[in-house]
Amino acid sequence: MATVKLANTADVPEGEARRFAAANGEEVCVVNLGTAGYRAIGAVCSHQHAWLDEGEIEVQDQTIECPLHGSAFDLNTGAAKSLPAFEPVPSYPVVLEGDTILIEVNDD
């Protein structure tokens, strides 16, 4: 595993999501869940190409909804929680170092 810097905490306001390009070429959606912390998943819906950072966030459920067809994804695991999506999106462990948001990615 490699640790990759994505952003600063100030780049992702509480209750919102932002998209960042990781050094490995992955597009990553980072969500600020407030007191529950930050989560990072693949930024593209597994059903059809749509940017998940443009979707609605349910902070209490820790899910994000695809803006195109409404599929919900678990922000902890990347699992699709509702149709039409049934495939998961990648999920990435988040590491905070001060105000820096890093994710862990496979280095293969």
C-alpha positions in Angstrom: 0.0 0.0 0.0 1.1 3.5 -0.7 -0.1 6.7 0.9 -1.2 9.5 -1.6 -1.9 13.1 -0.7 -5.2 14.3 -2.1 -6.1 17.6 -0.5 -6.3 19.8 2.6 -9.2 19.6 5.0 -10.2 23.1 4.1 -10.8 21.9 0.5 -13.8 19.8 1.5 -16.4 21.7 3.6 -18.4 19.8 6.2 -21.3 17.9 4.7 -19.9 18.2 1.2 -17.9 16.2 -1.4 -15.1 17.1 -3.7 -13.3 15.2 -6.5 -9.6 15.0 -6.7 -7.1 13.2 -9.0 -4.8 10.9 -7.1 -1.2 10.5 -8.2 -2.0 7.0 -9.4 -4.5 8.4 -11.9 -7.6 7.5 -9.9 -10.4 10.0 -9.6 -11.4 10.0 -6.0 -14.5 11.5 -4.2 -13.7 12.8 -0.7 -16.6 13.4 1.6 -16.5 15.4 4.9 -18.9 13.8 7.3 -18.2 16.3 10.1 -17.6 14.6 13.4 -17.6 11.2 11.7 -14.5 12.2 9.7 -13.6 12.0 6.0 -14.3 9.2 3.6 -12.9 8.5 0.1 -14.4 6.4 -2.7 -14.1 6.1 -6.4 -15.6 9.3 -8.0 -17.4 7.6 -10.9 -20.7 5.7 -10.4 -20.4 2.0 -11.2 -23.7 2.0 -13.1 -23.1 4.7 -15.6 -20.5 7.5 -15.9 -21.6 10.2 -13.4 -19.5 12.1 -10.9 -20.5 11.0 -7.4 -19.2 14.2 -5.8 -22.1 16.0 -7.5 -24.6 13.8 -5.7 -26.5 14.2 -2.4 -24.8 13.1 0.8 -26.7 11.5 3.7 -24.4 12.2 6.6 -26.2 10.0 9.1 -26.4 7.0 6.7 -22.9 7.7 5.5 -24.0 7.3 1.9 -23.8 9.4 -1.3 -26.4 9.3 -4.1 -25.5 9.3 -7.8 -26.9 12.5 -9.4 -27.8 10.6 -12.6 -30.0 7.7 -11.5 -30.1 7.9 -7.7 -28.1 4.9 -6.7 -26.8 5.2 -3.2 -23.2 4.1 -2.3 -21.9 3.3 1.2 -19.1 5.8 2.0 -17.3 3.3 4.2 -17.2 0.3 1.8 -18.1 1.6 -1.7 -21.0 -0.9 -1.8 -24.0 -0.1 -3.9 -27.0 0.3 -1.6 -29.7 0.7 -4.2 -30.5 0.1 -7.8 -29.8 0.6 -10.7 -26.2 0.3 -9.5 -25.2 -3.1 -8.1 -21.4 -3.1 -8.5 -19.4 -1.3 -5.8 -17.0 1.6 -6.3 -13.5 1.5 -4.9 -13.1 2.7 -1.3 -9.9 4.0 0.2 -8.8 4.3 3.8 -8.3 7.9 4.8 -5.4 9.1 6.8 -5.2 12.7 8.2 -1.8 14.2 8.9 -2.6 17.6 10.4 -4.7 19.4 7.8 -3.7 17.0 5.0 -6.0 14.4 3.6 -4.2 11.2 2.4 -5.6 7.9 1.1 -4.1 4.5 1.0 -3.9 2.9 -2.5 -2.5 -0.3 -3.8 0.9 0.4 -5.3 0.7 -2.3 -8.0 
